[in-house]
Amino acid sequence: MSAQTGSPRAVGVPHTDSYYASSVNHHAPWPELTDNIECDVCIVGAGYTGISSALYLCEAGYDVVVLEAARVGWGASGRNGGQVVNSYSRDIDVIEERYGRQTADMLGSMMFEGARIIRQRIDQYAIDCDYRPGCIFAALSARQLTKLRDQQKLWNRYGHTELTLLNESAVRREIATDRYVGGLLDKNGGHLHPLNLVLGEAEAVRRHGGRIFEGSAVTRIEHGEPARVHTAKGQVKAKYVILAGNAYLSQQLAPRLTRLSMPCGSQIVATEPLSDDMALSLLPNNYCVEDCNYLLDYFRLTADNRMLYGGGVTYGGKNPPNIDSVILPKLNRTFPQLKGVKIDYRWGGNFLLTLSRLPQFGRLENNIYYMQGDSGHGVTLTHLAGKLITEMLRGDAERFDAFARLPHMPFFGGRNFQVPFTMLGAAYYSLRDRLGV
């Protein structure tokens, strides 16, 4: 990895002060939109959803414009834990119970595709983003370990057989802590540098002729055929518009969408670089880890041997005043051998939560589409979303519509009370986790 190099031509809000921003690969900036232009597809948002869509559409021959209010990867796509986790935030058994076997079979056939797409993109475009295979779901109780056994059987049913159930001694060989009673190792999961991934994909969009504009917040959209997408200094006339802002989509721009979802914050710290011996002792096979709690912790090693540790949720999307006070007790409980280690970076960011914990795909108008609400599984789901929207615009809507048909339910209490009601529900499930029931 190379250090970020500034440029006087760079526009837009700077990236948050994270480990990722400090270790980002060099790239040429993108300009601000200052003209009136035309294209086939205008995409609002240059995170994973927007850039994945842009790349698939460019490959298919569409003329694509991406408008980003800040910088490419500025939101969750450039701030997340960097974990490539398969499936959805609600697993396929819950989907089958709620929506029927036909829906479960359709969504089940796609639940491992996002991770495959990421690996394909990395290979196809030689993206330097420190990808490492292997993800462990770690159980803190016997009940959670039983659920992991059921998950293994369920995923096997849908063709994913590269899973290894770990007993207590096996999980302690992989993670140097006594917190876990077992785990499930997914060799088709993994971890990476998320900001370098999205920037590498954006460079591929640029090579295919796609146009990306930073510092170009969308102020309004004129519905029509074609639609007109306005920024402060320019306008895009497009046959199709895709809204891909997720947790950072303006409420004024699409109030119907923001009523159906809620931004939630997650916080992360990154330690100083650890010695090779210390890093190897903590995670000997360099797998990433997430536990099975409702409000889960997640952690991994970076390419330069930092322990990157995140966890918890702040409903409504605001960061706590002191991130260390939230995360360090969790890190020290998991790895007491790191107590007192220097923290070099701390940051937060928002992801978009839906009431069902399933993504929301759909149409606002005949030619205006949206994809949002991955509820914590955005790294993989967003890459699948880009493929599905491209299939749909090319005339095959079956897989896109499998998601679009899922009910999009508003949170209880409307916008005024969605946060306290959701916090009450989270407190209930967290208590169950602590009690092991």
Secondary structure, DSSP 8 states (H G I E B T S, - for coil): -------TT--SS---S-HHHHT-----------SEEEEEEEEE--SHHHHHHHHHHHHTT--EEEE-SS-TT-SGGGTS--EE--S-SS-HHHHHHHH-HHHHHHHHTTTTHHHHHHHHHHHHTT--S--EEEEEEEESSHHHHHHHHHHHHHHHHTT---EEEE-HHHHHHHSS-SS-SEEEEEEEEEE--HHHHHHHHHHHHHHTT-EEESS--EEEEE-SSSEEEEESS-EEEEEEEEE--GGGS-TTT-HHHHTT-EEEEEEEEEES---HHHHHHHSTT--EEEE-SSS-EEEEE-TTS-EEEEEEEEETS---S-HHHHHHHHHHHH-GGGTT--EEEEEEEEEEE-TTSS-EEEEEETTEEEEE--TT-HHHHHHHHHHHHHHHHTT--HHHHHHHTS-----TTHHHHHHHHHHHHHHHHHHHHHHT-
